[in-house]
Amino acid sequence: MLIGLFLFLTACLSPAGFDPFVFENSWWELQEYPACFNFHETGSFLVYENYITNEGPWYFEEPNAYYIQDEQLEVFYKEECWEIRGYKNLNLTACECVILPRE
């Protein structure tokens, strides 16, 4: 009973469907731009266009906010993709990255 109550309360605190453990350490492709990104476990925000660059450190705040340099963005799960709000005042969609070369 106590575990069920805990799960219910934590589910109410976070945006529906958002799980940072699924979002982080994966490559996601912006649908609006030909670029992929990764909130890497090393604390580096990685971006792939024609090559991978490190755009600097990031950190996470509950329930779904990420901070990169002076930018804040919120991430929401949306039909096997992610809706990203706030980055440079844009609303973006990111899905599994398909432009990154596979090894």
N, C-alpha and C positions, 0 to 999 in steps of 0.2 A: 504494500500500500504506500509506504513512504517513498519507494523508488518511483512509482507511478506519479505521485504528486510532484516529485522533483523534476521528472521529465516533462510534465505538463507545464510547470512554472518556467523552466528553461526554454521550452518551445514558445511560450508566450513572449519571452524577452527578445527573441531573435526574429528577424524577418523570415517569413515562411520560405522554407526551402534553402536558405543560405547555410552553407557549411564551409568554413575556412579551410578545413582539411582537404576538401575536394577542390576548392578554388586555387589554393596555393600549390606551388611546385608543379604546375601544369602549364602548357603553352596554350594561350587563347588568342584567337585572331579577331581583330576588329572588323566588323562587317562594313563599316563606312570607309576604312582605309586599308591598304595592303600592308598591314603590320601585325606582328604577334608580340605578346608580352608574357612575362612570367614573374610572379612574386616569389622569388626563389628562397629556399630555406636558409641560405647564407645571409639573408637580409638585403640582398641586392635586387633591385628592380631591373630586369633584363628586357630588352626590346630587340626584336628581329625585323629588319627590313631586308637589306641585302646581306647583312652580317649582324652578329649579335653585339650589342653595346650594353654597358652597365650604366644605367641612368641615375644611380645613387641608391642610398638606403631607403627603406620603407618600414613602416610599422602599422600595426593593426590595433583598432579599438573596437570593443564590443558595441553594438551587435554586428555591424557590417561595414565599418569605415576603415579605409586605408589612407595613409598619408605618405606622399612622395614629395620631397623638397617642400615647397610652399602650397602644394595642392592637396585637397581632400576629395575623396570620391567615395560613394556608397555603392555597394554591389548587391544586386538582387537576382535570385534564380529566375530564369524565364525560359521555359520550354527547351530544356537541354542546352541552354546558353545562359548568358549573364547580361543583365541590364546594368550599365554603369552610369551613374548620375553624378554630376558635379565637377568632373575633371574639365577645367577650362570652360566651365558653364555649358558643357555639351552633354547630351544624352546619347550614349553609345551602346551597341550590342556586341558582345564577344562570344564566339563559339569556338569549338575545337580548332586548333591551328592546323591548316592543311598546306600552307606555303613553306613551312620550315622543312628543309631537306632532311630526310630520314637517313640514319646511319646504317 
